[in-house]
Amino acid sequence: MNEIASFIIAKYNYWIYIVLMMIGLYAMIVKNNLVKKIIGMNIFQTAIILFYVSIGTKRGATIPIIYHGHGDGSHAVHATDYINPLPHVLMLTAIVVSVATLGVALAIALKVYRRYNTLEEDEIFTQIRRK
């Protein structure tokens, strides 16, 4: 039992991402309100971004900027001493896409509300079937 608890505590960040992803997935699947579904999608996206940022880090590493010149070669550069910036850069792009997706989805929800006077899926489908 002690081994399981230490495993869970050692990997706490992964458990947080899983919980956030499940909250987002639950909101997208179960909730009938369109705004709640959109917020669930945003929580899901945020969990994935946090996951990728966390796996892109390395303990004891530094940013990949070389402060010294090449000179006499006494300052050898080892790739293992540096953090890979690619996951972080890609997640900056993902954040921009996430914000844009959220804005477009909320704008569409606003149009749906103006047309059907509700954001509940069941009521919208009922109104569509009547026509």
C-alpha positions as CSV (number, residue, x, y, z in Angstrom):
1,M,0.0,0.0,0.0
2,N,2.9,2.3,0.8
3,E,4.4,1.8,-2.7
4,I,1.1,2.8,-4.4
5,A,0.8,6.0,-2.3
6,S,4.4,7.0,-3.0
7,F,3.8,6.3,-6.8
8,I,0.7,8.5,-6.8
9,I,2.5,11.3,-4.8
10,A,5.6,11.1,-7.1
11,K,3.5,11.5,-10.2
12,Y,1.0,14.1,-8.8
13,N,1.2,16.4,-11.8
14,Y,0.0,13.6,-14.1
15,W,-3.0,12.9,-11.8
16,I,-3.9,16.5,-11.9
17,Y,-3.9,16.5,-15.7
18,I,-6.0,13.3,-15.7
19,V,-8.5,14.9,-13.4
20,L,-8.7,18.1,-15.4
21,M,-9.1,16.1,-18.6
22,M,-11.9,14.0,-17.1
23,I,-13.7,17.1,-15.8
24,G,-13.5,18.6,-19.3
25,L,-14.6,15.4,-21.0
26,Y,-17.5,15.0,-18.6
27,A,-18.7,18.5,-19.2
28,M,-18.5,18.0,-23.0
29,I,-20.4,14.8,-23.0
30,V,-22.9,15.0,-20.2
31,K,-23.9,18.7,-19.9
32,N,-26.8,20.0,-22.1
33,N,-26.0,23.7,-21.8
34,L,-23.8,24.8,-24.7
35,V,-21.7,27.2,-22.6
36,K,-20.9,24.5,-20.1
37,K,-19.8,22.3,-23.0
38,I,-17.6,25.0,-24.4
39,I,-16.0,25.6,-20.9
40,G,-15.5,21.8,-20.6
41,M,-13.7,21.9,-24.0
42,N,-11.5,24.7,-22.7
43,I,-10.7,22.8,-19.5
44,F,-9.8,19.8,-21.6
45,Q,-7.5,21.8,-23.9
46,T,-5.8,23.5,-20.9
47,A,-5.1,20.1,-19.3
48,I,-3.4,18.9,-22.5
49,I,-1.3,22.1,-22.7
50,L,-0.2,21.8,-19.1
51,F,0.7,18.1,-19.8
52,Y,2.9,19.0,-22.7
53,V,4.6,21.9,-20.9
54,S,5.4,19.7,-17.9
55,I,6.9,16.9,-20.0
56,G,9.1,19.5,-21.8
57,T,10.9,20.4,-18.6
58,K,14.1,18.9,-17.2
59,R,15.5,19.2,-13.7
60,G,18.9,20.9,-13.5
61,A,18.8,22.1,-17.1
62,T,18.9,25.6,-18.4
63,I,17.6,27.6,-21.3
64,P,19.4,27.0,-24.6
65,I,21.3,30.3,-24.8
66,I,25.1,30.0,-25.0
67,Y,26.7,33.0,-23.2
68,H,30.3,32.3,-24.2
69,G,31.9,32.2,-27.6
70,H,33.4,29.2,-29.3
71,G,36.9,30.4,-28.5
72,D,39.5,27.8,-27.6
73,G,36.9,24.9,-27.1
74,S,37.4,24.7,-23.3
75,H,33.7,25.4,-22.8
76,A,32.1,22.3,-24.4
77,V,28.4,22.5,-25.0
78,H,26.3,19.4,-24.2
79,A,22.8,19.1,-25.4
80,T,21.7,17.3,-22.2
81,D,22.4,20.4,-20.2
82,Y,19.7,22.4,-22.0
83,I,15.9,22.3,-22.1
84,N,14.2,21.6,-25.4
85,P,12.2,24.8,-26.2
86,L,10.1,23.1,-28.9
87,P,7.3,21.8,-26.7
88,H,6.9,25.2,-25.0
89,V,6.8,27.1,-28.3
90,L,4.2,24.7,-29.7
91,M,2.1,25.1,-26.6
92,L,2.2,28.9,-27.0
93,T,0.7,28.3,-30.4
94,A,-1.8,25.9,-28.8
95,I,-2.8,28.5,-26.3
96,V,-3.5,31.0,-29.1
97,V,-5.6,28.4,-30.9
98,S,-7.4,27.5,-27.7
99,V,-8.3,31.2,-27.1
100,A,-9.5,31.6,-30.7
101,T,-11.5,28.4,-30.5
102,L,-13.1,29.6,-27.3
103,G,-14.0,33.0,-28.8
104,V,-15.5,31.4,-32.0
105,A,-17.5,28.8,-30.0
106,L,-18.9,31.5,-27.6
107,A,-19.8,33.7,-30.6
108,I,-21.6,30.7,-32.2
109,A,-23.4,30.0,-28.9
110,L,-24.5,33.7,-28.8
111,K,-26.0,33.3,-32.4
112,V,-27.7,30.1,-31.3
113,Y,-29.2,31.9,-28.3
114,R,-30.4,34.8,-30.4
115,R,-32.2,32.4,-32.8
116,Y,-33.6,29.8,-30.3
117,N,-33.8,31.9,-27.0
118,T,-32.0,29.0,-25.2
119,L,-28.7,27.4,-24.8
120,E,-30.0,24.0,-23.8
121,E,-29.5,21.3,-26.4
122,D,-32.8,19.5,-25.7
123,E,-34.9,22.6,-26.2
124,I,-33.0,23.5,-29.4
125,F,-33.5,20.0,-30.9
126,T,-37.2,20.2,-29.9
127,Q,-37.6,23.5,-31.7
128,I,-35.8,22.2,-34.8
129,R,-38.0,19.1,-35.0
130,R,-41.2,21.3,-34.8
131,K,-40.2,23.2,-37.9
